[in-house]
Amino acid sequence: MIASALSQSAGSGASPVDAILDAVRSHLGMEIAFAARYVEGRREFTHIRTDLPLPHRPGFSEPNEETYCWHILNGRLPELIQDAADFPLAQTLPVTPALPVGCHMDVPLRLKDGSVYGSFCCLSRTPDRSLNGRDLAALRAFADLAVVQIERELDEERDRTAVTARVAAAVEAGQPAIALQPVFRLSDGVPVGAEALARFPDALQRPPCDWFNEATAHGVGKSLELAAVRSALATLPYVPAPLHLGVNVSPAVATSPELIALLSAAPAGRVLLEVTEHSEVEDYGALRRALAPLRGHLRVAVDDVGAGYAGLRHILDLKPDVLKLDIGLTRNIDRDPARRALAAAMVRFARDIGAVIVAEGIERDGERRVLAELGVGQGQGWLFSRALPPVAASQRLLGPVWTPPAPSVRGRSPASARSAA
């Protein structure tokens, strides 16, 4: 029964605790089942399940002293009440005549640390003298299942609170910082732009993507992304005109009015908006409509092509100006016929739709040579330059064109030397 209810709740949007309450209502033949918590002298509903047209919803609260649950917890009423008329104290509680209350069963919800979180209750408007100790034991078993889910929800809430505070503190402190990785023409080494990459103070412990993934998972991804965009656009003076600045956004943030306002204020023709493939697009029409007013003001790129969520769907629906090949396609392309074939197909496709190809993550000159031979126009990676602080990146972009490196010692590539270090 419980497994079936949990399965049904997954499809209906109900929480696991809701499913447990539905199961206990069905098992005991009760009209109402709810879970509640005690907060500052009041009992507050967290979950309630009933087919009756009650005004009570999660969040509704009332003074502890006016509830059966509180008096049961303190031993003034029994956990099993077959008929509320048998107990004078029950008759003084406002809910008894208002509902009215006939039979009532309630057990405390105790967390794993032994503290009382709240109560787990079911009741009906008519008395039921068939209720017995076995039914009460069943209610306790259901309550134990609910506690497991409640503990999980509390843990998630604590995580959400901690992440929200951490993100707010980071944004308040002006984070993330921005490093700029130059982008070069593969044919002659001339710089064409730079990509803005977010950097956080704990970069040695975890990569920046963990910050964004965690923030998104807890509902504050948008504020962190917008902070990163503001910081990125602030580095535009360090990118010599007419070179472009690549700014990364997720599809969800790409439709936000705040982002559109930020990008509209940037100099025309200087920004390349890189829309990541790593998250699902729920409404391509909305994304196209959001970006449409900016298409003459900036260029749009699909980032990490070949590694993302939607594959070619991003490209077909967004009609980007630039396709950025993911590092997974460019790495060792000079040694892998399959990668070469796929890159060649992407070059032909880009040519047909009038888009530019940029290869990410180039580390060896062999990779650069093959990509250039295939017709990939631009590239970035450690072969050319690491991501640099804005001032250093500006100097690199103004400096001489890139030239192929001298042969490495004993035939070892820069990448293999780094791996061995």
SEGULUM-809435 format. One record per residue (C-alpha): residue number from 1; residue in one letter; x, y negated, z negated. Coordinates in steps of 0.02 Angstrom, whole numbers. Each point is the difference from the previous one (the first is absolute). Example, Ala and Ser with C-alpha at 12.3 -4.5 7.8 and 13.67 -1.06 7.14 Angstrom:
BEGIN
<rec n="1" res="A" xx="615" yy="225" zz="-390"/>
<rec n="2" res="S" xx="69" yy="-172" zz="33"/>
# end
This chain:
BEGIN
<rec n="1" res="M" xx="0" yy="0" zz="0"/>
<rec n="2" res="I" xx="137" yy="-123" zz="-49"/>
<rec n="3" res="A" xx="105" yy="40" zz="153"/>
<rec n="4" res="S" xx="-153" yy="-25" zz="111"/>
<rec n="5" res="A" xx="-40" yy="-167" zz="-82"/>
<rec n="6" res="L" xx="180" yy="-59" zz="17"/>
<rec n="7" res="S" xx="-2" yy="47" zz="184"/>
<rec n="8" res="Q" xx="-163" yy="-95" zz="29"/>
<rec n="9" res="S" xx="69" yy="-153" zz="-91"/>
<rec n="10" res="A" xx="151" yy="-4" zz="116"/>
<rec n="11" res="G" xx="-117" yy="-19" zz="148"/>
<rec n="12" res="S" xx="-118" yy="-125" zz="-82"/>
<rec n="13" res="G" xx="127" yy="-121" zz="-70"/>
<rec n="14" res="A" xx="-45" yy="44" zz="-180"/>
<rec n="15" res="S" xx="144" yy="16" zz="-123"/>
<rec n="16" res="P" xx="49" yy="167" zz="-80"/>
<rec n="17" res="V" xx="-77" yy="-59" zz="-164"/>
<rec n="18" res="D" xx="-163" yy="-37" zz="92"/>
<rec n="19" res="A" xx="5" yy="177" zz="68"/>
<rec n="20" res="I" xx="24" yy="72" zz="-174"/>
<rec n="21" res="L" xx="-146" yy="-102" zz="-64"/>
<rec n="22" res="D" xx="-110" yy="64" zz="142"/>
<rec n="23" res="A" xx="53" yy="177" zz="-43"/>
<rec n="24" res="V" xx="-42" yy="-19" zz="-185"/>
<rec n="25" res="R" xx="-169" yy="-77" zz="42"/>
<rec n="26" res="S" xx="-40" yy="148" zz="111"/>
<rec n="27" res="H" xx="65" yy="130" zz="-123"/>
<rec n="28" res="L" xx="-95" yy="-69" zz="-150"/>
<rec n="29" res="G" xx="-153" yy="-63" zz="92"/>
<rec n="30" res="M" xx="23" yy="-179" zz="-59"/>
<rec n="31" res="E" xx="-58" yy="-161" zz="84"/>
<rec n="32" res="I" xx="148" yy="-111" zz="-43"/>
<rec n="33" res="A" xx="185" yy="34" zz="-27"/>
<rec n="34" res="F" xx="134" yy="-130" zz="-30"/>
<rec n="35" res="A" xx="176" yy="-31" zz="-60"/>
<rec n="36" res="A" xx="38" yy="-155" zz="-100"/>
<rec n="37" res="R" xx="146" yy="-81" zz="-88"/>
<rec n="38" res="Y" xx="14" yy="-104" zz="-159"/>
<rec n="39" res="V" xx="67" yy="-175" zz="29"/>
<rec n="40" res="E" xx="8" yy="-136" zz="-132"/>
<rec n="41" res="G" xx="-152" yy="54" zz="-100"/>
<rec n="42" res="R" xx="-104" yy="47" zz="151"/>
<rec n="43" res="R" xx="-39" yy="157" zz="98"/>
<rec n="44" res="E" xx="25" yy="-25" zz="186"/>
<rec n="45" res="F" xx="-61" yy="117" zz="136"/>
<rec n="46" res="T" xx="141" yy="59" zz="114"/>
<rec n="47" res="H" xx="-104" yy="128" zz="97"/>
<rec n="48" res="I" xx="-186" yy="34" zz="2"/>
<rec n="49" res="R" xx="-102" yy="125" zz="100"/>
<rec n="50" res="T" xx="-189" yy="9" zz="9"/>
<rec n="51" res="D" xx="-143" yy="5" zz="122"/>
<rec n="52" res="L" xx="-101" yy="-120" zz="-107"/>
<rec n="53" res="P" xx="-14" yy="-185" zz="51"/>
<rec n="54" res="L" xx="102" yy="-62" zz="-147"/>
<rec n="55" res="P" xx="75" yy="-176" zz="-6"/>
<rec n="56" res="H" xx="159" yy="67" zz="-81"/>
<rec n="57" res="R" xx="157" yy="9" zz="107"/>
<rec n="58" res="P" xx="184" yy="29" zz="-34"/>
<rec n="59" res="G" xx="62" yy="-152" zz="-94"/>
<rec n="60" res="F" xx="-160" yy="-23" zz="-101"/>
<rec n="61" res="S" xx="38" yy="-11" zz="-185"/>
<rec n="62" res="E" xx="-91" yy="-19" zz="-165"/>
<rec n="63" res="P" xx="51" yy="-11" zz="-183"/>
<rec n="64" res="N" xx="61" yy="163" zz="-73"/>
<rec n="65" res="E" xx="-124" yy="-8" zz="-142"/>
<rec n="66" res="E" xx="-145" yy="6" zz="125"/>
<rec n="67" res="T" xx="55" yy="164" zz="78"/>
<rec n="68" res="Y" xx="-26" yy="182" zz="-41"/>
<rec n="69" res="C" xx="181" yy="34" zz="49"/>
<rec n="70" res="W" xx="77" yy="-109" zz="-135"/>
<rec n="71" res="H" xx="-109" yy="71" zz="-138"/>
<rec n="72" res="I" xx="37" yy="177" zz="58"/>
<rec n="73" res="L" xx="187" yy="-36" zz="1"/>
<rec n="74" res="N" xx="-13" yy="-62" zz="-179"/>
<rec n="75" res="G" xx="-105" yy="147" zz="-60"/>
<rec n="76" res="R" xx="-164" yy="-92" zz="-25"/>
<rec n="77" res="L" xx="-88" yy="98" zz="138"/>
<rec n="78" res="P" xx="34" yy="178" zz="61"/>
<rec n="79" res="E" xx="79" yy="37" zz="170"/>
<rec n="80" res="L" xx="-153" yy="104" zz="50"/>
<rec n="81" res="I" xx="-171" yy="-84" zz="-18"/>
<rec n="82" res="Q" xx="-144" yy="105" zz="63"/>
<rec n="83" res="D" xx="-129" yy="-134" zz="-42"/>
<rec n="84" res="A" xx="46" yy="-179" zz="-44"/>
<rec n="85" res="A" xx="-160" yy="-12" zz="-102"/>
<rec n="86" res="D" xx="82" yy="113" zz="-130"/>
<rec n="87" res="F" xx="126" yy="-135" zz="-50"/>
<rec n="88" res="P" xx="-54" yy="-165" zz="-80"/>
<rec n="89" res="L" xx="165" yy="-85" zz="50"/>
<rec n="90" res="A" xx="-31" yy="44" zz="182"/>
<rec n="91" res="Q" xx="-170" yy="-85" zz="-10"/>
<rec n="92" res="T" xx="83" yy="-164" zz="-48"/>
<rec n="93" res="L" xx="111" yy="-7" zz="154"/>
<rec n="94" res="P" xx="-66" yy="-111" zz="141"/>
<rec n="95" res="V" xx="26" yy="131" zz="136"/>
<rec n="96" res="T" xx="-112" yy="129" zz="-83"/>
<rec n="97" res="P" xx="-167" yy="-84" zz="38"/>
<rec n="98" res="A" xx="65" yy="-92" zz="154"/>
<rec n="99" res="L" xx="48" yy="153" zz="102"/>
<rec n="100" res="P" xx="-72" yy="94" zz="-97"/>
<rec n="101" res="V" xx="125" yy="126" zz="-68"/>
<rec n="102" res="G" xx="-66" yy="177" zz="-26"/>
<rec n="103" res="C" xx="150" yy="117" zz="-15"/>
<rec n="104" res="H" xx="181" yy="-57" zz="-10"/>
<rec n="105" res="M" xx="172" yy="84" zz="1"/>
<rec n="106" res="D" xx="167" yy="-89" zz="-23"/>
<rec n="107" res="V" xx="182" yy="47" zz="-34"/>
<rec n="108" res="P" xx="152" yy="-113" zz="-16"/>
<rec n="109" res="L" xx="126" yy="-19" zz="140"/>
<rec n="110" res="R" xx="169" yy="25" zz="-82"/>
<rec n="111" res="L" xx="158" yy="-39" zz="97"/>
<rec n="112" res="K" xx="155" yy="111" zz="-9"/>
<rec n="113" res="D" xx="75" yy="-113" zz="-134"/>
<rec n="114" res="G" xx="-150" yy="39" zz="-112"/>
<rec n="115" res="S" xx="-80" yy="-172" zz="12"/>
<rec n="116" res="V" xx="-185" yy="-19" zz="38"/>
<rec n="117" res="Y" xx="-25" yy="-81" zz="170"/>
<rec n="118" res="G" xx="-189" yy="3" zz="1"/>
<rec n="119" res="S" xx="-145" yy="120" zz="14"/>
<rec n="120" res="F" xx="-70" yy="129" zz="120"/>
<rec n="121" res="C" xx="-188" yy="7" zz="-7"/>
<rec n="122" res="C" xx="-156" yy="69" zz="81"/>
<rec n="123" res="L" xx="-183" yy="-29" zz="-45"/>
<rec n="124" res="S" xx="-179" yy="12" zz="61"/>
<rec n="125" res="R" xx="-160" yy="-94" zz="-36"/>
<rec n="126" res="T" xx="-88" yy="154" zz="-70"/>
<rec n="127" res="P" xx="49" yy="108" zz="-149"/>
<rec n="128" res="D" xx="75" yy="172" zz="33"/>
<rec n="129" res="R" xx="4" yy="118" zz="-149"/>
<rec n="130" res="S" xx="81" yy="137" zz="105"/>
<rec n="131" res="L" xx="167" yy="-90" zz="-5"/>
<rec n="132" res="N" xx="124" yy="93" zz="-110"/>
<rec n="133" res="G" xx="181" yy="18" zz="-50"/>
<rec n="134" res="R" xx="46" yy="86" zz="163"/>
<rec n="135" res="D" xx="-63" yy="-152" zz="95"/>
<rec n="136" res="L" xx="104" yy="-113" zz="-112"/>
<rec n="137" res="A" xx="153" yy="108" zz="33"/>
<rec n="138" res="A" xx="-32" yy="-17" zz="186"/>
<rec n="139" res="L" xx="-9" yy="-189" zz="-18"/>
<rec n="140" res="R" xx="169" yy="1" zz="-90"/>
<rec n="141" res="A" xx="75" yy="102" zz="144"/>
<rec n="142" res="F" xx="-64" yy="-125" zz="126"/>
<rec n="143" res="A" xx="67" yy="-141" zz="-108"/>
<rec n="144" res="D" xx="172" yy="81" zz="-2"/>
<rec n="145" res="L" xx="-2" yy="2" zz="191"/>
<rec n="146" res="A" xx="-53" yy="-182" zz="2"/>
<rec n="147" res="V" xx="143" yy="-47" zz="-117"/>
<rec n="148" res="V" xx="126" yy="70" zz="123"/>
<rec n="149" res="Q" xx="-70" yy="-112" zz="136"/>
<rec n="150" res="I" xx="-15" yy="-150" zz="-116"/>
<rec n="151" res="E" xx="182" yy="20" zz="-52"/>
<rec n="152" res="R" xx="47" yy="1" zz="184"/>
<rec n="153" res="E" xx="-102" yy="-158" zz="31"/>
<rec n="154" res="L" xx="80" yy="-85" zz="-150"/>
<rec n="155" res="D" xx="173" yy="47" zz="64"/>
<rec n="156" res="E" xx="-44" yy="-70" zz="171"/>
<rec n="157" res="E" xx="-65" yy="-160" zz="-80"/>
<rec n="158" res="R" xx="159" yy="-19" zz="-101"/>
<rec n="159" res="D" xx="102" yy="26" zz="157"/>
<rec n="160" res="R" xx="-107" yy="-126" zz="94"/>
<rec n="161" res="T" xx="20" yy="-128" zz="-138"/>
<rec n="162" res="A" xx="188" yy="26" zz="-7"/>
<rec n="163" res="V" xx="22" yy="-11" zz="189"/>
<rec n="164" res="T" xx="-113" yy="-153" zz="12"/>
<rec n="165" res="A" xx="102" yy="-87" zz="-135"/>
<rec n="166" res="R" xx="164" yy="51" zz="81"/>
<rec n="167" res="V" xx="-54" yy="-63" zz="171"/>
<rec n="168" res="A" xx="-68" yy="-163" zz="-72"/>
<rec n="169" res="A" xx="165" yy="-30" zz="-92"/>
<rec n="170" res="A" xx="99" yy="37" zz="158"/>
<rec n="171" res="V" xx="-103" yy="-120" zz="105"/>
<rec n="172" res="E" xx="10" yy="-133" zz="-136"/>
<rec n="173" res="A" xx="190" yy="19" zz="1"/>
<rec n="174" res="G" xx="6" yy="-28" zz="188"/>
<rec n="175" res="Q" xx="27" yy="181" zz="48"/>
<rec n="176" res="P" xx="29" yy="89" zz="110"/>
<rec n="177" res="A" xx="162" yy="-75" zz="62"/>
<rec n="178" res="I" xx="30" yy="13" zz="187"/>
<rec n="179" res="A" xx="146" yy="72" zz="97"/>
<rec n="180" res="L" xx="11" yy="-24" zz="187"/>
<rec n="181" res="Q" xx="58" yy="138" zz="118"/>
<rec n="182" res="P" xx="54" yy="-70" zz="170"/>
<rec n="183" res="V" xx="-71" yy="74" zz="160"/>
<rec n="184" res="F" xx="108" yy="7" zz="158"/>
<rec n="185" res="R" xx="-19" yy="28" zz="185"/>
<rec n="186" res="L" xx="73" yy="171" zz="35"/>
<rec n="187" res="S" xx="67" yy="-45" zz="171"/>
<rec n="188" res="D" xx="118" yy="-140" zz="-53"/>
<rec n="189" res="G" xx="-7" yy="-17" zz="-190"/>
<rec n="190" res="V" xx="-85" yy="-170" zz="-1"/>
<rec n="191" res="P" xx="-105" yy="-32" zz="-157"/>
<rec n="192" res="V" xx="-186" yy="-22" zz="33"/>
<rec n="193" res="G" xx="-72" yy="-12" zz="-176"/>
<rec n="194" res="A" xx="-6" yy="74" zz="-174"/>
<rec n="195" res="E" xx="-119" yy="105" zz="-104"/>
<rec n="196" res="A" xx="-46" yy="-60" zz="-175"/>
<rec n="197" res="L" xx="19" yy="141" zz="-126"/>
<rec n="198" res="A" xx="-63" yy="-10" zz="-180"/>
<rec n="199" res="R" xx="123" yy="29" zz="-141"/>
<rec n="200" res="F" xx="-39" yy="23" zz="-186"/>
<rec n="201" res="P" xx="118" yy="-10" zz="-151"/>
<rec n="202" res="D" xx="-14" yy="188" zz="-33"/>
<rec n="203" res="A" xx="54" yy="49" zz="176"/>
<rec n="204" res="L" xx="131" yy="119" zz="-70"/>
<rec n="205" res="Q" xx="-136" yy="99" zz="-92"/>
<rec n="206" res="R" xx="-136" yy="3" zz="134"/>
<rec n="207" res="P" xx="-26" yy="-64" zz="177"/>
<rec n="208" res="P" xx="-112" yy="-150" zz="40"/>
<rec n="209" res="C" xx="-130" yy="114" zz="81"/>
<rec n="210" res="D" xx="-35" yy="73" zz="-172"/>
<rec n="211" res="W" xx="-51" yy="-172" zz="-62"/>
<rec n="212" res="F" xx="-122" yy="-24" zz="144"/>
<rec n="213" res="N" xx="-69" yy="178" zz="-8"/>
<rec n="214" res="E" xx="-27" yy="-12" zz="-188"/>
<rec n="215" res="A" xx="-80" yy="-172" zz="13"/>
<rec n="216" res="T" xx="-117" yy="58" zz="139"/>
<rec n="217" res="A" xx="-49" yy="155" zz="-98"/>
<rec n="218" res="H" xx="-52" yy="-109" zz="-148"/>
<rec n="219" res="G" xx="-92" yy="-135" zz="97"/>
<rec n="220" res="V" xx="131" yy="-139" zz="0"/>
<rec n="221" res="G" xx="89" yy="40" zz="162"/>
<rec n="222" res="K" xx="-73" yy="-150" zz="89"/>
<rec n="223" res="S" xx="69" yy="-128" zz="-122"/>
<rec n="224" res="L" xx="173" yy="79" zz="8"/>
<rec n="225" res="E" xx="-1" yy="7" zz="189"/>
<rec n="226" res="L" xx="-54" yy="-181" zz="14"/>
<rec n="227" res="A" xx="138" yy="-50" zz="-121"/>
<rec n="228" res="A" xx="124" yy="93" zz="112"/>
<rec n="229" res="V" xx="-67" yy="-90" zz="154"/>
<rec n="230" res="R" xx="18" yy="-170" zz="-85"/>
<rec n="231" res="S" xx="179" yy="42" zz="-49"/>
<rec n="232" res="A" xx="37" yy="63" zz="175"/>
<rec n="233" res="L" xx="-68" yy="-155" zz="85"/>
<rec n="234" res="A" xx="106" yy="-107" zz="-117"/>
<rec n="235" res="T" xx="156" yy="77" zz="81"/>
<rec n="236" res="L" xx="-50" yy="-56" zz="175"/>
<rec n="237" res="P" xx="118" yy="-153" zz="-6"/>
<rec n="238" res="Y" xx="144" yy="124" zz="-14"/>
<rec n="239" res="V" xx="-47" yy="81" zz="166"/>
<rec n="240" res="P" xx="65" yy="-112" zz="140"/>
<rec n="241" res="A" xx="-131" yy="-51" zz="128"/>
<rec n="242" res="P" xx="-60" yy="73" zz="114"/>
<rec n="243" res="L" xx="39" yy="167" zz="-85"/>
<rec n="244" res="H" xx="-148" yy="88" zz="-80"/>
<rec n="245" res="L" xx="-34" yy="50" zz="-180"/>
<rec n="246" res="G" xx="-83" yy="169" zz="-25"/>
<rec n="247" res="V" xx="-126" yy="5" zz="-144"/>
<rec n="248" res="N" xx="-76" yy="165" zz="-59"/>
<rec n="249" res="V" xx="-182" yy="22" zz="-51"/>
<rec n="250" res="S" xx="-118" yy="145" zz="-24"/>
<rec n="251" res="P" xx="-159" yy="10" zz="107"/>
<rec n="252" res="A" xx="-107" yy="-41" zz="-153"/>
<rec n="253" res="V" xx="94" yy="-162" zz="-35"/>
<rec n="254" res="A" xx="9" yy="-44" zz="186"/>
<rec n="255" res="T" xx="-187" yy="-39" zz="-4"/>
<rec n="256" res="S" xx="6" yy="-112" zz="-154"/>
<rec n="257" res="P" xx="-39" yy="-186" zz="18"/>
<rec n="258" res="E" xx="147" yy="-40" zz="-115"/>
<rec n="259" res="L" xx="122" yy="81" zz="121"/>
<rec n="260" res="I" xx="-77" yy="-86" zz="151"/>
<rec n="261" res="A" xx="20" yy="-169" zz="-88"/>
<rec n="262" res="L" xx="183" yy="35" zz="-41"/>
<rec n="263" res="L" xx="41" yy="54" zz="177"/>
<rec n="264" res="S" xx="-95" yy="-144" zz="80"/>
<rec n="265" res="A" xx="111" yy="-122" zz="-94"/>
<rec n="266" res="A" xx="160" yy="80" zz="67"/>
<rec n="267" res="P" xx="86" yy="-74" zz="154"/>
<rec n="268" res="A" xx="-76" yy="65" zz="160"/>
<rec n="269" res="G" xx="93" yy="139" zz="87"/>
<rec n="270" res="R" xx="120" yy="36" zz="-143"/>
<rec n="271" res="V" xx="-89" yy="141" zz="-94"/>
<rec n="272" res="L" xx="-13" yy="183" zz="48"/>
<rec n="273" res="L" xx="-139" yy="77" zz="-104"/>
<rec n="274" res="E" xx="48" yy="183" zz="-29"/>
<rec n="275" res="V" xx="-155" yy="105" zz="-42"/>
<rec n="276" res="T" xx="53" yy="161" zz="-84"/>
<rec n="277" res="E" xx="-62" yy="169" zz="63"/>
<rec n="278" res="H" xx="9" yy="78" zz="-173"/>
<rec n="279" res="S" xx="-177" yy="-43" zz="-57"/>
<rec n="280" res="E" xx="-168" yy="37" zz="74"/>
<rec n="281" res="V" xx="-96" yy="-132" zz="97"/>
<rec n="282" res="E" xx="-183" yy="11" zz="-52"/>
<rec n="283" res="D" xx="-65" yy="-123" zz="131"/>
<rec n="284" res="Y" xx="105" yy="-36" zz="154"/>
<rec n="285" res="G" xx="-130" yy="-124" zz="60"/>
<rec n="286" res="A" xx="19" yy="-105" zz="-157"/>
<rec n="287" res="L" xx="190" yy="7" zz="15"/>
<rec n="288" res="R" xx="-4" yy="-56" zz="182"/>
<rec n="289" res="R" xx="-121" yy="-141" zz="-41"/>
<rec n="290" res="A" xx="108" yy="-59" zz="-145"/>
<rec n="291" res="L" xx="158" yy="-6" zz="106"/>
<rec n="292" res="A" xx="-82" yy="-70" zz="158"/>
<rec n="293" res="P" xx="16" yy="-186" zz="-49"/>
<rec n="294" res="L" xx="186" yy="26" zz="-35"/>
<rec n="295" res="R" xx="48" yy="93" zz="159"/>
<rec n="296" res="G" xx="55" yy="-160" zz="86"/>
<rec n="297" res="H" xx="89" yy="-60" zz="-157"/>
<rec n="298" res="L" xx="103" yy="156" zz="-39"/>
<rec n="299" res="R" xx="41" yy="172" zz="66"/>
<rec n="300" res="V" xx="-65" yy="164" zz="-73"/>
<rec n="301" res="A" xx="104" yy="157" zz="-23"/>
<rec n="302" res="V" xx="-48" yy="176" zz="-50"/>
<rec n="303" res="D" xx="132" yy="52" zz="-126"/>
<rec n="304" res="D" xx="73" yy="174" zz="-26"/>
<rec n="305" res="V" xx="-74" yy="73" zz="160"/>
<rec n="306" res="G" xx="8" yy="188" zz="-8"/>
<rec n="307" res="A" xx="-5" yy="17" zz="-189"/>
<rec n="308" res="G" xx="-164" yy="-75" zz="-51"/>
<rec n="309" res="Y" xx="-180" yy="40" zz="-38"/>
<rec n="310" res="A" xx="-91" yy="-36" zz="162"/>
<rec n="311" res="G" xx="131" yy="35" zz="135"/>
<rec n="312" res="L" xx="-48" yy="-67" zz="170"/>
<rec n="313" res="R" xx="-168" yy="-63" zz="-65"/>
<rec n="314" res="H" xx="87" yy="-152" zz="-75"/>
<rec n="315" res="I" xx="80" yy="-39" zz="167"/>
<rec n="316" res="L" xx="-154" yy="25" zz="107"/>
<rec n="317" res="D" xx="-113" yy="-104" zz="-111"/>
<rec n="318" res="L" xx="118" yy="-140" zz="-51"/>
<rec n="319" res="K" xx="83" yy="-26" zz="171"/>
<rec n="320" res="P" xx="162" yy="-57" zz="-84"/>
<rec n="321" res="D" xx="136" yy="-107" zz="77"/>
<rec n="322" res="V" xx="137" yy="104" zz="-83"/>
<rec n="323" res="L" xx="19" yy="185" zz="-43"/>
<rec n="324" res="K" xx="126" yy="41" zz="-136"/>
<rec n="325" res="L" xx="64" yy="179" zz="12"/>
<rec n="326" res="D" xx="14" yy="81" zz="-171"/>
<rec n="327" res="I" xx="171" yy="54" zz="-63"/>
<rec n="328" res="G" xx="-60" yy="179" zz="13"/>
<rec n="329" res="L" xx="-2" yy="-16" zz="190"/>
<rec n="330" res="T" xx="163" yy="-97" zz="19"/>
<rec n="331" res="R" xx="108" yy="99" zz="-121"/>
<rec n="332" res="N" xx="114" yy="119" zz="97"/>
<rec n="333" res="I" xx="-92" yy="-35" zz="163"/>
<rec n="334" res="D" xx="165" yy="25" zz="93"/>
<rec n="335" res="R" xx="3" yy="179" zz="-64"/>
<rec n="336" res="D" xx="-184" yy="48" zz="14"/>
<rec n="337" res="P" xx="-84" yy="23" zz="171"/>
<rec n="338" res="A" xx="-173" yy="-3" zz="-79"/>
<rec n="339" res="R" xx="29" yy="-171" zz="-77"/>
<rec n="340" res="R" xx="69" yy="-65" zz="164"/>
<rec n="341" res="A" xx="-152" yy="64" zz="94"/>
<rec n="342" res="L" xx="-121" yy="-80" zz="-122"/>
<rec n="343" res="A" xx="94" yy="-166" zz="-1"/>
<rec n="344" res="A" xx="3" yy="0" zz="191"/>
<rec n="345" res="A" xx="-189" yy="27" zz="3"/>
<rec n="346" res="M" xx="-24" yy="-144" zz="-123"/>
<rec n="347" res="V" xx="110" yy="-113" zz="110"/>
<rec n="348" res="R" xx="-107" yy="39" zz="152"/>
<rec n="349" res="F" xx="-159" yy="-28" zz="-99"/>
<rec n="350" res="A" xx="64" yy="-166" zz="-69"/>
<rec n="351" res="R" xx="48" yy="-57" zz="175"/>
<rec n="352" res="D" xx="-174" yy="41" zz="63"/>
<rec n="353" res="I" xx="-85" yy="-102" zz="-138"/>
<rec n="354" res="G" xx="127" yy="-142" zz="5"/>
<rec n="355" res="A" xx="72" yy="32" zz="-173"/>
<rec n="356" res="V" xx="179" yy="-11" zz="-62"/>
<rec n="357" res="I" xx="82" yy="152" zz="-85"/>
<rec n="358" res="V" xx="105" yy="-24" zz="-157"/>
<rec n="359" res="A" xx="93" yy="148" zz="-74"/>
<rec n="360" res="E" xx="22" yy="4" zz="-189"/>
<rec n="361" res="G" xx="135" yy="84" zz="-103"/>
<rec n="362" res="I" xx="141" yy="6" zz="129"/>
<rec n="363" res="E" xx="158" yy="56" zz="-90"/>
<rec n="364" res="R" xx="116" yy="65" zz="136"/>
<rec n="365" res="D" xx="55" yy="-69" zz="167"/>
<rec n="366" res="G" xx="-49" yy="164" zz="82"/>
<rec n="367" res="E" xx="-180" yy="-34" zz="-52"/>
<rec n="368" res="R" xx="10" yy="-178" zz="66"/>
<rec n="369" res="R" xx="70" yy="55" zz="168"/>
<rec n="370" res="V" xx="-136" yy="130" zz="30"/>
<rec n="371" res="L" xx="-138" yy="-119" zz="-53"/>
<rec n="372" res="A" xx="67" yy="-135" zz="116"/>
<rec n="373" res="E" xx="12" yy="124" zz="144"/>
<rec n="374" res="L" xx="-181" yy="51" zz="-30"/>
<rec n="375" res="G" xx="-54" yy="-181" zz="16"/>
<rec n="376" res="V" xx="-27" yy="-45" zz="-184"/>
<rec n="377" res="G" xx="26" yy="-187" zz="-3"/>
<rec n="378" res="Q" xx="40" yy="-43" zz="-181"/>
<rec n="379" res="G" xx="60" yy="84" zz="-158"/>
<rec n="380" res="Q" xx="48" yy="-20" zz="-181"/>
<rec n="381" res="G" xx="93" yy="104" zz="-127"/>
<rec n="382" res="W" xx="163" yy="18" zz="-95"/>
<rec n="383" res="L" xx="99" yy="15" zz="162"/>
<rec n="384" res="F" xx="-36" yy="-185" zz="29"/>
<rec n="385" res="S" xx="-32" yy="-68" zz="-173"/>
<rec n="386" res="R" xx="-71" yy="45" zz="-168"/>
<rec n="387" res="A" xx="-140" yy="-106" zz="-72"/>
<rec n="388" res="L" xx="83" yy="-158" zz="-63"/>
<rec n="389" res="P" xx="-44" yy="-146" zz="-114"/>
<rec n="390" res="P" xx="-76" yy="-140" zz="104"/>
<rec n="391" res="V" xx="155" yy="-110" zz="5"/>
<rec n="392" res="A" xx="113" yy="145" zz="54"/>
<rec n="393" res="A" xx="-131" yy="57" zz="127"/>
<rec n="394" res="S" xx="-6" yy="-176" zz="72"/>
<rec n="395" res="Q" xx="188" yy="3" zz="26"/>
<rec n="396" res="R" xx="-10" yy="171" zz="81"/>
<rec n="397" res="L" xx="-137" yy="-57" zz="118"/>
<rec n="398" res="L" xx="102" yy="-154" zz="49"/>
<rec n="399" res="G" xx="161" yy="98" zz="16"/>
<rec n="400" res="P" xx="75" yy="92" zz="149"/>
<rec n="401" res="V" xx="-97" yy="134" zz="91"/>
<rec n="402" res="W" xx="12" yy="177" zz="-64"/>
<rec n="403" res="T" xx="134" yy="109" zz="78"/>
<rec n="404" res="P" xx="20" yy="189" zz="-12"/>
<rec n="405" res="P" xx="105" yy="56" zz="-149"/>
<rec n="406" res="A" xx="172" yy="76" zz="17"/>
<rec n="407" res="P" xx="8" yy="191" zz="-5"/>
<rec n="408" res="S" xx="-18" yy="61" zz="-179"/>
<rec n="409" res="V" xx="141" yy="86" zz="-93"/>
<rec n="410" res="R" xx="18" yy="185" zz="46"/>
<rec n="411" res="G" xx="-157" yy="-11" zz="105"/>
<rec n="412" res="R" xx="-113" yy="-29" zz="-150"/>
<rec n="413" res="S" xx="-146" yy="-118" zz="31"/>
<rec n="414" res="P" xx="-43" yy="-142" zz="-120"/>
<rec n="415" res="A" xx="-156" yy="98" zz="-51"/>
<rec n="416" res="S" xx="98" yy="158" zz="-42"/>
<rec n="417" res="A" xx="131" yy="-101" zz="-92"/>
<rec n="418" res="R" xx="-136" yy="-78" zz="-108"/>
<rec n="419" res="S" xx="-75" yy="171" zz="-33"/>
<rec n="420" res="A" xx="167" yy="66" zz="-58"/>
<rec n="421" res="A" xx="36" yy="-152" zz="-110"/>
# end
